[in-house]
């Protein structure tokens, strides 16, 4: 299948390499030509995983967005949620009828990108799927080298608009056989693990993160008290899903840490693989890192707004959102991704379900 992969982060490099090795024809686009130069010059990426180290050729490496997506059946966008709107604006002149976008994860980006495409005059009838996590635990080791610690085994995925779910997931599943359908894009957004796992880890480890050159929030930073906060926060997410009528499985984050619980998105023992790799011992700038600017500012703000909209108490989520706002010096309730900032807060439940099903018609 012809696939376009967009972005320059860990997930984009993992997607381009892993999908190429599966036999797909991958066109890999990155905006920053200078940072992309090692891949542009060779047309390949070095992959490290449990099978060893090897070089994987790409069908195309380019900084020409039109060339990357032209004729692609699937456009994979693992870029941070805060880049989704501007990327959709750039995509608008190039997207063709019937193409499918996939956001792993999405943070309700399927709606955001659909709205931005429409605002830029894009008339193509496309579908955008989003899931609850990256399909890989992964980190770049060099500008042309990606390490994949493990791959997702279950990817709960919803589509905007939901009326296109069957055809969209048929395309996505060709590249990502681990996807599992959920009701719609909002259901998928409320599967997002980042706003549950990362806010307690960075905010309750703020001292070590600012003191040490590098700190592993998933190893030394994951202590019993922090896990209790994570469980309480996740309970608020699950209560919100249930209040909206979304069905189990809700993929409770506790299963990620359990050695014998239900299989989570990365399968059992994924947390041990992550901490054993050493790749997450890193410098995290609390004012700039995507754990703050994506998972707190956008993802957690979105969760709080949906919980309040549906009438579910969310004191832990609200408290962590307030702490993140104080650390950065920015009111995330005003600047983040919420139903209010998306213009959806006044929607009735019935109107929201129609929007999620039919899209912009």
Buried (B, 14 or more C-beta within 10 A) or exposed (E): BBBBBBBBBBBBBBBBBBBBBBEBBBBBBBBEEEEBBBBBEBEBBBBBBEEEEEEBEBBBBBBEBEBBBBEBBBBBBBBBBBBBBEBBBBBBEBBEEBBBBBBBBBBBBBBBBBBBBBEBEBEBEBBBBBBBBBBBBBBBEEBBBBBBBBBBBBBBBBBBBBBBBEEBBEBBBBBBEBBBBBBBBBBBBBBBBBBBBBBBBBBBBBEBBEEEEEBBBBBEBBEEEBBEBBBEBBBBBBBBBBBBEBEEBBBBBBBBBBEEEEBBBBBBBBBEBBBEBEBBBBEBEBEEBBBBBBBBBBBBBBBBBBBBBBEBEBEBBBBBBBBBBEBBEBEBBEBBBBBBBBEBEEBEEEEBBBBBBEBEE
